[in-house]
Amino acid sequence: MRFWFGATTVLLAATFAGAGNEELEALARDVLKTGKEFTTTLGTIKDKQTAEAAKARLVSVFKRLQGLEQKRNGLSPAQQKILQEKHGKELAATISLEIVLKESARLKKLPGVLEVFRAPSCSGISSGCHAAPRYERTSLL
């Protein structure tokens, strides 16, 4: 969980930065929807039991974010600039590093929550972050 909070924020920001207008708008909508789902799901975690319930959904969201990153990688720099200029502020309001840090700090204080996300079933998430060298590797939890 440590690595994927930071990686997710960077991934969303990079993904959002950038195909025809309809294609760009669809990508923007997907990123915003997924980002909102991520932050909403984090907000549901109140204890170890709710962390267990949210874990599968967070893993699913992370996999979708990886797919969005692949789409973003296929965009030209001009397309990426268009998306950033048009939707960058909206994305920042949806899932900024500040939001993720705040949630991370909150989750650290909840008994048993960290153990849930250190479980082997979450190892694919941090492995995915390590596999992408351009991602920020900030330890948030």
TILORO-490134 format. One record per residue: x, y, z of N, C-alpha, C in turn; residue number from 0. Coordinates in pm, 1 decimal. Example, Ala and Ser with C-alpha at 12.3 -4.5 7.8 and 13.67 -1.06 7.14 Angstrom:
2
      n_x      n_y      n_z     ca_x     ca_y     ca_z      c_x      c_y      c_z pos
   1319.0   -569.0    780.0   1230.0   -450.0    780.0   1320.0   -330.0    780.0   0
   1285.0   -225.0    708.0   1367.0   -106.0    714.0   1290.0      3.0    787.0   1
This chain:
141
      n_x      n_y      n_z     ca_x     ca_y     ca_z      c_x      c_y      c_z pos
     82.5   -117.8      0.0      0.0      0.0      0.0     86.8    124.0      0.0   0
    205.1    115.6     57.1    294.1    230.1     64.7    320.0    289.4    -71.8   1
    356.3    205.9   -160.9    402.7    254.0   -289.1    288.9    289.5   -382.7   2
    178.9    218.0   -376.5     77.0    240.9   -476.9     -4.6    364.8   -452.0   3
     -8.1    418.3   -328.7    -73.5    547.4   -308.9     -0.9    653.5   -390.7   4
    129.6    660.8   -373.2    208.0    759.4   -447.3    205.9    731.8   -595.6   5
    221.0    605.7   -630.6    223.7    568.9   -771.8     90.0    597.0   -838.3   6
    -18.2    574.3   -766.0   -150.1    599.3   -822.9   -169.9    746.9   -852.5   7
   -127.2    830.3   -760.9   -139.2    973.8   -784.1    -60.3   1015.6   -906.2   8
     63.8    968.3   -914.6    147.5   1001.1  -1030.1     88.3    941.6  -1156.7   9
     39.3    819.4  -1146.2    -20.0    752.5  -1261.7   -141.7    828.8  -1312.4  10
   -227.2    870.1  -1221.0   -345.4    946.5  -1262.4   -306.8   1078.7  -1326.5  11
   -213.9   1146.4  -1267.0   -172.2   1274.2  -1323.7   -113.2   1254.8  -1462.3  12
    -29.9   1152.0  -1478.6     32.0   1125.9  -1608.5    -72.7   1079.0  -1709.9  13
   -164.4    996.2  -1667.0   -266.5    944.5  -1756.5   -357.1   1056.0  -1805.3  14
   -390.9   1143.6  -1714.8   -484.4   1249.0  -1747.4   -426.4   1347.7  -1845.6  15
   -292.1   1356.0  -1841.4   -225.9   1453.7  -1926.1   -248.1   1423.7  -2072.3  16
   -317.9   1339.1  -2116.6   -341.8   1323.8  -2242.2   -410.3   1279.0  -2355.8  17
   -608.4   1165.3  -2767.4   -622.3   1095.7  -2886.0   -722.8   1172.9  -2964.2  18
   -822.5   1192.5  -3128.9   -931.9   1276.4  -3147.9   -992.5   1325.7  -3017.4  19
  -1062.0   1432.2  -3026.1  -1124.4   1493.5  -2910.8  -1214.8   1399.0  -2833.9  20
  -1294.9   1319.4  -2903.0  -1382.0   1224.3  -2833.7  -1300.1   1123.7  -2754.9  21
  -1194.2   1079.0  -2815.9  -1107.3    981.4  -2749.4  -1040.2   1043.7  -2626.9  22
   -996.8   1167.6  -2640.2   -936.2   1237.3  -2526.5  -1036.8   1258.9  -2414.4  23
  -1157.7   1297.7  -2451.9  -1261.0   1320.1  -2351.1  -1299.9   1189.6  -2281.3  24
  -1305.0   1081.2  -2356.2  -1336.5    951.0  -2295.7  -1228.0    911.0  -2196.8  25
  -1104.2    933.6  -2234.2   -993.8    903.3  -2143.3  -1003.3    989.3  -2018.2  26
  -1031.9   1116.9  -2036.2  -1046.0   1207.1  -1922.1  -1157.7   1160.5  -1828.6  27
  -1272.1   1123.8  -1886.1  -1384.3   1075.0  -1803.6  -1345.3    949.1  -1727.5  28
  -1275.1    856.6  -1794.6  -1233.0    732.1  -1728.9  -1138.6    759.8  -1612.2  29
  -1044.7    849.4  -1634.4   -949.1    881.9  -1528.5  -1019.2    947.4  -1410.9  30
  -1108.1   1041.7  -1437.9  -1180.4   1107.3  -1329.5  -1268.4   1009.8  -1253.0  31
  -1338.1    925.2  -1325.7  -1424.7    826.4  -1260.6  -1342.8    732.1  -1173.4  32
  -1232.1    685.4  -1226.7  -1147.4    592.1  -1152.4  -1083.1    661.0  -1032.6  33
  -1041.5    784.6  -1050.6   -983.5    859.7   -939.4  -1083.4    882.3   -827.1  34
  -1205.4    915.3   -864.7  -1309.9    934.2   -764.0  -1339.6    803.8   -691.2  35
  -1341.5    695.2   -767.5  -1364.8    564.7   -704.5  -1253.8    532.1   -605.0  36
  -1131.7    565.5   -642.7  -1017.8    539.4   -554.6  -1032.5    615.8   -423.3  37
  -1056.0    746.5   -431.8  -1064.9    826.0   -309.8  -1189.3    790.7   -227.7  38
  -1299.0    760.9   -295.1  -1420.4    719.6   -223.2  -1396.8    588.9   -148.8  39
  -1331.0    495.2   -213.7  -1303.3    365.9   -150.4  -1211.7    383.5    -30.0  40
  -1110.5    467.6    -43.0  -1023.3    493.9     72.2  -1103.6    551.9    188.0  41
  -1198.5    636.9    156.6  -1280.4    699.2    259.5  -1369.2    602.8    334.9  42
  -1394.4    485.7    277.4  -1478.9    387.1    345.3  -1402.7    307.5    451.3  43
  -1272.0    317.6    452.3  -1190.8    238.8    545.7  -1192.1    306.3    682.0  44
  -1248.2    233.9    777.9  -1259.5    286.0    914.5  -1188.4    196.5   1016.4  45
  -1162.7     71.1    977.9  -1098.5    -24.6   1067.5  -1047.2   -141.7    984.5  46
   -995.7   -244.1   1052.0   -938.8   -358.3    981.1  -1043.7   -428.7    895.5  47
  -1163.8   -441.8    946.3  -1270.5   -510.7    873.5  -1307.3   -435.9    745.0  48
  -1321.9   -305.7    753.5  -1356.3   -229.4    632.8  -1237.9   -222.2    536.3  49
  -1116.6   -231.2    588.6   -997.8   -236.4    501.4   -998.0   -366.0    421.2  50
  -1032.3   -475.1    487.5  -1042.1   -604.1    417.5  -1146.9   -595.9    306.9  51
  -1259.9   -533.1    337.9  -1367.6   -521.2    239.8  -1326.0   -432.5    121.7  52
  -1245.3   -331.7    146.0  -1204.5   -237.5     40.6  -1085.6   -287.1    -40.8  53
  -1012.2   -381.4     11.3   -887.4   -424.4    -52.9   -908.0   -471.1   -196.7  54
  -1003.3   -557.6   -220.2  -1025.3   -610.7   -355.4  -1061.8   -498.6   -452.3  55
  -1142.2   -406.2   -406.1  -1181.5   -294.4   -492.7  -1061.7   -205.0   -525.2  56
   -976.9   -179.4   -426.5   -857.4    -98.2   -450.4   -761.8   -165.8   -547.8  57
   -748.5   -297.5   -536.0   -664.0   -371.9   -630.0   -721.8   -359.9   -770.6  58
   -853.1   -371.6   -783.2   -919.9   -359.1   -912.5   -899.5   -219.3   -972.3  59
   -914.0   -117.8   -890.4   -894.5     19.7   -936.2   -751.2     38.6   -983.9  60
   -656.8    -15.1   -910.4   -516.8     -0.9   -949.8   -491.6    -65.5  -1085.9  61
   -551.4   -180.6  -1110.2   -534.5   -246.7  -1240.7   -593.9   -161.6  -1352.9  62
   -708.6    -99.3  -1325.9   -766.9    -10.5  -1426.7   -677.6    110.4  -1452.1  63
   -616.6    160.6  -1346.1   -524.7    273.2  -1362.0   -405.1    235.3  -1449.1  64
   -357.9    112.6  -1434.0   -248.0     66.6  -1518.4   -291.4     64.3  -1665.1  65
   -413.9     21.7  -1692.1   -465.9     21.4  -1828.3   -477.9    162.5  -1884.7  66
   -520.4    256.3  -1801.1   -529.1    395.5  -1844.1   -390.1    452.2  -1872.4  67
   -293.5    410.3  -1795.3   -155.6    453.3  -1819.5   -106.9    404.7  -1955.2  68
   -142.9    282.0  -1991.7   -104.7    229.5  -2123.2   -169.5    312.2  -2234.4  69
   -294.4    350.8  -2215.7   -360.0    436.0  -2315.5   -289.0    570.9  -2325.9  70
   -255.3    626.6  -2213.0   -186.9    754.9  -2212.3    -52.1    746.5  -2282.6  71
     16.2    636.5  -2265.9    145.9    619.1  -2331.0    134.4    622.9  -2482.5  72
     17.3    593.3  -2536.9     -3.9    595.0  -2680.8    -37.9    732.5  -2737.2  73
    -54.5    830.3  -2650.6    -89.3    964.8  -2695.0     35.0   1045.0  -2733.5  74
     14.9   1137.7  -2823.4    124.4   1227.1  -2861.3    142.3   1332.4  -2751.5  75
    258.9   1396.2  -2748.0    278.2   1504.2  -2650.4    175.2   1616.4  -2665.5  76
    134.9   1645.4  -2788.4     34.1   1749.7  -2810.2    -99.9   1710.0  -2749.0  77
   -137.2   1583.9  -2765.6   -262.6   1535.7  -2707.9   -255.8   1540.2  -2555.6  78
   -142.5   1502.6  -2501.0   -125.6   1506.5  -2356.0   -138.3   1649.2  -2303.8  79
    -82.7   1742.7  -2376.4    -90.0   1883.0  -2335.8   -234.8   1933.1  -2338.4  80
   -308.3   1893.7  -2440.9   -449.1   1934.6  -2451.8   -528.2   1886.9  -2330.1  81
   -510.5   1761.6  -2295.0   -583.5   1709.1  -2179.6   -543.1   1778.6  -2051.1  82
   -414.2   1800.5  -2034.2   -367.2   1866.4  -1912.4   -424.3   2007.3  -1901.0  83
   -423.9   2079.7  -2011.1   -476.4   2215.7  -2009.2   -627.0   2219.1  -1983.2  84
   -698.5   2123.4  -2040.5   -844.0   2124.0  -2029.8   -895.5   2066.4  -1897.7  85
   -828.0   1962.1  -1847.7   -882.8   1889.2  -1732.1   -788.3   1877.7  -1612.8  86
   -672.5   1937.6  -1619.6   -573.7   1922.8  -1512.4   -624.5   1965.1  -1375.7  87
   -695.8   2077.4  -1368.6   -746.3   2126.7  -1239.2   -850.9   2032.8  -1181.6  88
   -936.2   1981.5  -1268.4  -1040.7   1889.2  -1223.1   -978.8   1761.6  -1166.1  89
   -875.4   1713.7  -1231.8   -805.7   1595.2  -1182.3   -741.1   1622.9  -1047.4  90
   -674.8   1735.2  -1036.8   -608.0   1768.7   -911.4   -707.3   1775.0   -796.0  91
   -827.7   1822.4   -823.4   -929.9   1828.8   -719.5   -984.1   1690.8   -684.2  92
   -973.6   1597.5   -778.5  -1026.7   1462.5   -757.0   -930.4   1375.4   -678.3  93
   -805.6   1374.8   -719.6   -707.4   1288.7   -653.3   -569.9   1353.0   -661.5  94
   -544.7   1440.7   -570.8   -415.5   1507.4   -564.6   -327.0   1434.6   -464.2  95
   -200.2   1467.5   -467.6   -107.9   1409.2   -370.6   -150.3   1448.3   -229.8  96
   -201.9   1568.4   -214.0   -247.3   1614.4    -82.9   -359.2   1524.6    -28.6  97
   -454.3   1490.5   -113.8   -564.7   1403.9    -72.7   -512.2   1266.7    -32.3  98
   -423.1   1212.8   -112.8   -368.6   1080.4    -85.2   -285.6   1081.9     43.3  99
   -207.0   1185.2     64.5   -128.4   1195.5    187.9   -218.6   1204.5    310.5 100
   -325.6   1280.2    298.4   -419.6   1294.2    409.4   -483.9   1158.6    442.5 101
   -527.5   1087.5    339.0   -586.6    955.4    360.9   -482.4    858.6    417.0 102
   -362.2    866.2    366.0   -254.7    779.6    413.5   -229.9    800.9    562.7 103
   -222.3    925.8    603.5   -201.1    956.7    745.2   -316.7    904.8    829.7 104
   -436.9    919.7    779.7   -554.7    871.0    852.8   -551.3    719.6    866.8 105
   -517.1    650.4    757.9   -515.0    504.4    760.3   -405.3    450.0    850.8 106
   -294.5    520.3    860.8   -185.2    477.6    948.5   -230.2    469.5   1094.4 107
   -323.1    554.0   1131.4   -369.7    560.9   1270.0   -471.9    454.0   1305.5 108
   -524.4    385.7   1206.1   -629.3    286.9   1230.7   -567.7    150.8   1261.5 109
   -603.1     92.4   1374.6   -544.8    -36.4   1414.2   -573.9   -147.4   1312.1 110
   -469.7   -218.7   1273.8   -483.6   -335.3   1187.2   -490.5   -307.3   1038.7 111
   -508.0   -183.0   1000.0   -526.4   -150.7    858.5   -398.3   -174.6    778.8 112
   -286.0   -133.9    831.4   -160.3   -152.5    758.3   -132.2   -299.7    730.3 113
   -165.2   -385.0    823.6   -141.5   -529.0    804.5   -223.6   -583.7    688.1 114
   -342.1   -530.5    669.8   -428.7   -574.3    559.9   -359.9   -548.0    426.3 115
   -298.7   -432.0    412.7   -238.2   -394.9    285.9    -94.3   -442.4    271.0 116
    -39.9   -501.5    374.3     92.3   -563.7    363.9     80.8   -711.5    328.4 117
    -41.4   -760.0    318.8    -66.3   -900.6    287.9    -14.8   -934.9    148.8 118
     23.1  -1062.5    127.5     73.3  -1104.5     -3.5    -22.5  -1074.8   -118.5 119
   -151.1  -1071.6    -92.8   -246.8  -1045.2   -200.9   -234.4   -903.7   -256.0 120
   -168.5   -814.3   -184.4   -147.4   -677.8   -232.8    -10.0   -660.0   -294.7 121
     71.0   -765.8   -296.0    207.8   -750.7   -344.9    212.7   -715.5   -492.5 122
    114.1   -755.4   -570.9    112.6   -720.4   -712.1    102.2   -571.5   -734.5 123
     39.1   -502.9   -643.3     23.8   -358.8   -656.2    159.7   -292.5   -643.2 124
    231.6   -325.0   -534.4    361.0   -259.6   -520.0    459.8   -308.9   -623.6 125
    446.3   -432.1   -667.8    533.9   -480.1   -774.2    509.6   -401.8   -901.3 126
    382.8   -372.1   -929.1    350.9   -294.1  -1047.0    413.2   -156.3  -1041.6 127
    416.9    -98.2   -923.8    476.3     34.8   -910.4    627.2     27.2   -929.4 128
    689.4    -76.5   -875.5    833.8    -89.5   -889.6    872.8   -116.0  -1033.8 129
    784.7   -181.0  -1107.5    817.3   -216.1  -1245.1    818.5    -95.6  -1337.0 130
    760.2     13.1  -1294.6    754.4    132.4  -1378.6    850.2    237.0  -1323.0 131
    972.5    242.5  -1372.4   1073.9    328.2  -1313.4   1041.9    476.9  -1314.7 132
    954.1    524.1  -1403.3    925.8    667.4  -1406.7    829.5    709.2  -1296.8 133
    769.7    613.8  -1226.3    676.9    649.5  -1119.9    753.4    696.3   -997.5 134
    690.3    788.0   -927.2    746.3    833.0   -802.0    735.5    719.7   -700.3 135
    840.6    692.7   -630.1    840.0    582.7   -532.7    840.8    637.2   -391.7 136
    745.4    716.8   -361.1    735.2    776.9   -229.6    667.3    679.3   -135.3 137
    725.9    659.0    -20.7    666.4    572.2     78.6    566.3    651.8    160.1 138
    439.9    622.9    138.9    336.7    699.9    207.2    281.0    630.0    329.0 139
    291.3    498.5    334.3    241.4    425.4    451.4    350.6    343.9    513.2 140
